Amino acid sequence: MTTQDEAVDAAEDSDGIGARIRLLRQERGMSLNELARAADISPGTLSQIERERASPSMRTLTKVRQALGIGIAAFFGAEEEETAPQPHFIRRGSDRTVRDLGPRRMVKELVTPTGSAKLSIFVLAIPPGGGTGEETYRYPGEKAGVVLDGEVVLEVDGTSARLKSGDGFCFDANDEHRLRNVSSEPARVLWVTAPEASRDAI
């Protein structure tokens, strides 16, 4: 029969995200309190995550990642890339630029390398009820993409369309537009902008 202490030890020895966070923290010589303070989360919350007793949100993962100074792929056991110069036309998964848009409730990852004047490709992670907000946006250029997971509503020039996993889209970004996740499940969208957009552009 497994005791409560044995169950806790087993959880702490697992290879989940919590265990990875603890390992990365210890490798950097940081105490739990130091990492919690740097990530602006409570020590209790971080302790629960490290012991696999709580599942962190994407926003919390972003805070922890930034505090540790790592790419998002490191949470999932990805090996660190060699420090040798990388070709200018690639961006490693561990080196993605991640932007938590906060009140808009959306996390935006830049997939393409910087410096391209032609286009930018992002992965948008949108929790239930999240999206670009009530305000609409418009920028010179074109937007296109595909829903990777979940279900979203894309509104362009006053017309709304409900899109599910596998559905694609393309529109003139000069038309006012916004994106929302109105479902009860998280959604991910591959979002392409041309020409290259700033990290804050939607």
C-alpha positions as CSV (number, residue, x, y, z in Angstrom):
1,M,0.0,0.0,0.0
2,T,1.4,3.4,-1.0
3,T,1.7,5.9,1.8
4,Q,0.9,9.6,1.4
5,D,4.7,10.4,1.7
6,E,5.5,7.9,-1.0
7,A,2.9,9.4,-3.3
8,V,4.4,12.8,-2.8
9,D,7.9,11.5,-3.5
10,A,6.6,9.8,-6.6
11,A,5.0,13.0,-7.9
12,E,8.2,14.9,-7.2
13,D,10.3,12.4,-9.1
14,S,8.0,12.5,-12.2
15,D,9.2,14.0,-15.4
16,G,6.3,16.5,-15.7
17,I,6.5,20.3,-16.2
18,G,6.7,20.8,-12.4
19,A,9.7,18.6,-12.1
20,R,11.4,20.3,-15.0
21,I,10.8,23.7,-13.4
22,R,12.4,22.5,-10.1
23,L,15.4,21.0,-12.0
24,L,15.9,24.2,-14.0
25,R,15.6,26.3,-10.8
26,Q,18.1,24.2,-8.9
27,E,20.6,24.3,-11.9
28,R,20.6,28.0,-11.6
29,G,21.1,28.0,-7.8
30,M,17.8,29.7,-7.1
31,S,15.6,29.0,-4.1
32,L,11.9,28.5,-4.5
33,N,11.2,31.9,-2.9
34,E,13.7,33.6,-5.2
35,L,12.1,32.2,-8.3
36,A,8.6,32.9,-7.1
37,R,9.6,36.5,-6.4
38,A,11.3,36.9,-9.8
39,A,8.2,35.4,-11.6
40,D,5.8,37.5,-9.5
41,I,3.9,34.5,-8.3
42,S,3.4,33.2,-4.7
43,P,5.8,30.7,-3.3
44,G,2.8,28.4,-2.4
45,T,1.7,28.4,-6.1
46,L,5.2,27.6,-7.3
47,S,5.5,24.8,-4.7
48,Q,2.2,23.3,-5.8
49,I,3.4,23.4,-9.5
50,E,6.8,21.9,-8.8
51,R,5.2,19.0,-6.8
52,E,2.7,18.3,-9.7
53,R,-0.2,19.3,-7.5
54,A,-1.3,22.2,-9.7
55,S,-1.2,22.8,-13.5
56,P,0.3,26.1,-14.4
57,S,-1.5,28.4,-16.9
58,M,0.3,29.6,-20.0
59,R,0.6,33.0,-18.4
60,T,2.3,31.5,-15.3
61,L,4.6,29.4,-17.5
62,T,5.6,32.5,-19.4
63,K,6.5,34.3,-16.1
64,V,8.5,31.4,-14.9
65,R,10.3,31.0,-18.2
66,Q,11.2,34.7,-18.3
67,A,12.5,34.5,-14.7
68,L,14.6,31.5,-15.5
69,G,15.9,33.0,-18.7
70,I,14.9,30.1,-20.9
71,G,12.9,29.2,-24.0
72,I,9.5,27.6,-23.7
73,A,10.8,24.3,-25.1
74,A,13.0,23.8,-22.1
75,F,9.9,23.0,-20.0
76,F,9.3,19.9,-22.2
77,G,12.8,18.4,-21.9
78,A,14.3,20.0,-25.1
79,E,18.0,20.0,-25.2
80,E,19.8,23.3,-25.2
81,E,21.0,24.2,-28.6
82,E,24.7,24.6,-29.3
83,T,26.0,28.1,-28.8
84,A,27.5,28.1,-32.4
85,P,26.0,30.8,-34.7
86,Q,22.7,29.7,-36.2
87,P,21.7,30.2,-39.8
88,H,19.9,33.5,-40.2
89,F,16.9,31.9,-41.8
90,I,15.8,29.7,-38.8
91,R,14.5,30.2,-35.3
92,R,14.9,27.4,-32.8
93,G,11.9,26.3,-30.8
94,S,13.8,27.1,-27.6
95,D,14.5,30.7,-28.8
96,R,11.0,31.8,-29.7
97,T,10.0,35.3,-28.6
98,V,7.0,34.9,-26.2
99,R,4.7,37.8,-25.4
100,D,2.0,37.5,-22.8
101,L,-0.6,40.1,-23.8
102,G,-2.1,40.2,-20.3
103,P,-5.5,41.7,-20.2
104,R,-6.2,40.4,-23.7
105,R,-5.7,36.9,-22.2
106,M,-3.6,35.6,-25.0
107,V,0.0,34.4,-25.4
108,K,1.8,35.1,-28.6
109,E,4.9,33.2,-29.8
110,L,7.0,34.5,-32.7
111,V,8.0,31.5,-34.8
112,T,9.9,33.1,-37.7
113,P,13.4,34.6,-37.3
114,T,13.7,38.4,-36.8
115,G,14.8,40.6,-39.7
116,S,12.4,39.4,-42.3
117,A,10.7,42.2,-44.2
118,K,8.2,39.9,-45.9
119,L,6.2,38.2,-43.2
120,S,5.9,37.1,-39.5
121,I,4.4,33.8,-38.3
122,F,3.0,33.5,-34.7
123,V,1.4,30.8,-32.7
124,L,-1.4,32.3,-30.6
125,A,-2.5,30.4,-27.4
126,I,-6.0,31.7,-26.5
127,P,-7.7,30.5,-23.3
128,P,-11.5,30.2,-23.1
129,G,-12.9,33.8,-23.2
130,G,-9.6,35.2,-24.4
131,G,-8.6,36.9,-27.6
132,T,-7.8,40.3,-28.9
133,G,-10.5,42.0,-26.8
134,E,-13.5,44.1,-27.7
135,E,-11.4,46.6,-29.8
136,T,-10.9,45.9,-33.5
137,Y,-7.5,46.3,-35.3
138,R,-6.4,47.3,-38.7
139,Y,-2.9,47.5,-40.3
140,P,-1.5,47.7,-43.8
141,G,-0.9,44.3,-45.3
142,E,-2.5,40.8,-45.2
143,K,-3.3,38.3,-42.5
144,A,-3.7,34.5,-42.9
145,G,-3.5,31.4,-40.8
146,V,-5.1,28.2,-39.7
147,V,-6.7,27.0,-36.4
148,L,-4.4,24.4,-34.9
149,D,-6.6,23.4,-31.9
150,G,-9.9,24.4,-30.5
151,E,-12.5,26.8,-31.9
152,V,-12.4,30.6,-32.4
153,V,-14.5,33.4,-33.9
154,L,-12.8,35.6,-36.4
155,E,-14.5,38.9,-37.3
156,V,-13.4,40.8,-40.4
157,D,-15.0,44.0,-41.6
158,G,-18.1,43.4,-39.5
159,T,-18.6,39.7,-40.6
160,S,-18.0,36.9,-38.1
161,A,-17.0,33.3,-38.9
162,R,-16.7,30.4,-36.5
163,L,-13.5,28.5,-37.2
164,K,-12.6,25.0,-36.0
165,S,-9.3,23.0,-36.0
166,G,-8.0,22.7,-39.5
167,D,-10.0,25.8,-40.9
168,G,-7.9,28.4,-42.6
169,F,-8.4,32.1,-43.4
170,C,-6.9,35.0,-45.3
171,F,-8.0,38.7,-45.4
172,D,-6.9,42.3,-46.0
173,A,-5.5,43.5,-42.7
174,N,-6.7,47.0,-43.6
175,D,-10.2,45.7,-42.7
176,E,-11.0,46.0,-39.1
177,H,-10.7,42.6,-37.4
178,R,-10.6,40.8,-34.1
179,L,-10.2,37.2,-32.9
180,R,-12.0,35.6,-29.9
181,N,-12.2,32.2,-28.3
182,V,-15.8,31.8,-27.3
183,S,-15.6,28.1,-26.5
184,S,-14.9,26.4,-23.2
185,E,-11.6,24.9,-24.4
186,P,-8.2,26.5,-25.1
187,A,-7.4,27.3,-28.7
188,R,-4.2,27.7,-30.7
189,V,-4.0,29.6,-34.0
190,L,-1.1,29.8,-36.5
191,W,-1.2,33.6,-37.4
192,V,0.6,35.0,-40.4
193,T,1.2,38.7,-41.1
194,A,2.6,40.2,-44.2
195,P,4.6,42.4,-44.3
196,E,6.3,41.7,-41.0
197,A,4.4,43.1,-38.0
198,S,5.5,44.3,-34.6
199,R,5.1,41.9,-31.7
200,D,2.1,43.9,-30.5
201,A,0.2,43.9,-33.8
202,I,-2.7,41.5,-34.0
